[in-house]
């Protein structure tokens, strides 16, 4: 079986400016604010990337920050795992005892279908049998 790598991390924030200042000051990370169409997401660059945004340091990953909600599932950090076929992976999640947590569609409403992140790929959040929230991404290039 092909292994699916961890390609991204995500953490929530309550105060965006405070979060950005902390990670820039302590770790030297670069951040890029996305607009309201992307849910005020903040992309975090933890290592050098090429012009296509691909990590140049072997073993390193970049990540992002999202606005925490009242939903406790939005509070702990999460990892994003790259998959070749998100529909097939969703079926595997269900057959292995996990559940599909869903994604927010363009209208902001929760959906059980993968969200298309422009220029990135298809993304969806799942809950593993231990109760951990994890995300899956089918990159655009696949």
Residue pairs with C-beta under 8 A, 6 or more apart in sequence:
2 84
4 81
4 82
4 83
4 84
4 89
5 81
5 82
6 61
6 79
6 80
6 81
6 82
7 61
7 80
7 81
7 82
7 137
7 139
8 61
8 62
8 63
8 64
8 79
8 80
8 135
8 137
9 61
9 63
9 64
9 77
9 78
9 79
9 80
10 63
10 64
10 65
10 66
10 77
10 78
10 79
10 80
10 135
11 63
11 65
11 66
11 77
11 78
12 65
12 66
12 67
12 68
12 74
12 75
12 77
13 19
13 42
13 65
13 66
13 67
13 68
14 67
14 68
16 33
16 40
16 42
16 65
16 67
19 42
19 65
20 31
20 42
23 29
23 31
23 44
24 30
24 31
27 46
29 44
29 45
29 46
30 44
30 45
31 42
31 43
31 44
31 45
31 65
32 42
32 43
32 45
33 40
33 42
34 40
34 41
34 42
34 43
37 106
38 117
39 66
39 67
39 104
40 66
40 67
41 64
41 65
41 66
42 64
42 65
42 66
43 62
43 63
43 64
44 62
44 63
44 64
44 65
45 62
46 60
46 61
46 62
46 63
47 55
47 56
47 57
47 60
47 62
48 55
48 56
48 57
49 55
49 56
49 62
50 56
53 62
55 61
55 62
66 74
68 74
68 75
73 101
73 127
73 133
76 132
76 133
78 125
78 133
78 134
78 135
79 134
79 135
80 123
80 134
80 135
80 136
80 137
81 134
81 135
81 136
81 137
82 136
82 137
82 138
82 139
83 89
83 136
83 137
83 138
84 138
84 142
85 138
85 142
86 114
86 122
86 124
86 136
86 137
86 138
87 114
89 136
89 138
90 100
90 114
90 124
90 126
90 136
93 99
93 100
93 126
93 136
94 100
96 129
97 129
98 126
98 127
98 128
98 129
99 126
99 127
100 112
100 124
100 125
100 126
101 124
101 125
101 126
101 127
101 133
102 110
102 111
102 112
102 113
102 124
102 125
103 110
103 111
103 113
103 114
103 115
103 123
103 124
103 125
104 110
104 111
104 115
105 111
105 113
105 115
113 124
114 122
114 123
114 124
114 138
115 122
115 123
115 124
116 122
117 123
117 137
119 140
120 137
120 139
120 140
121 137
121 138
121 139
121 140
121 141
121 142
122 137
122 138
123 135
123 136
123 137
123 138
124 135
124 136
125 133
125 134
125 135
125 136
126 133
126 134
126 135
126 136
127 133
127 134
128 134
